[in-house]
């Protein structure tokens, strides 16, 4: 995939991964990561099995869990202390655009 096409795909995934025309494995991974992020207490063995059915082995599933969980953790820490945001990021909702 060429760099421009990759950038376009990343932008589509960032906007709405469901509309980004991903392959089945990437869709399964995004669905898993979304559920782990939004409703971690609802994760079940069936979620892991869906990744296996999409071709992920135990190491890849472990990696997906670790990476998703780490990003969730570090984003919550950053949100809690209102770290300086990158210029392209929207402002924190309660700061009036001050970061």
Secondary structure, 3 states (H helix, E strand, C coil): CCHHHHHHHHHHHHHHHHHCCCCHHHHHHHHHHHHHHHCHHHCCHHHHHHHHHCCCCHHHHHHHHHHHHHHHHHHHHHHHHCCCCCCCCCCCCCCCCCC
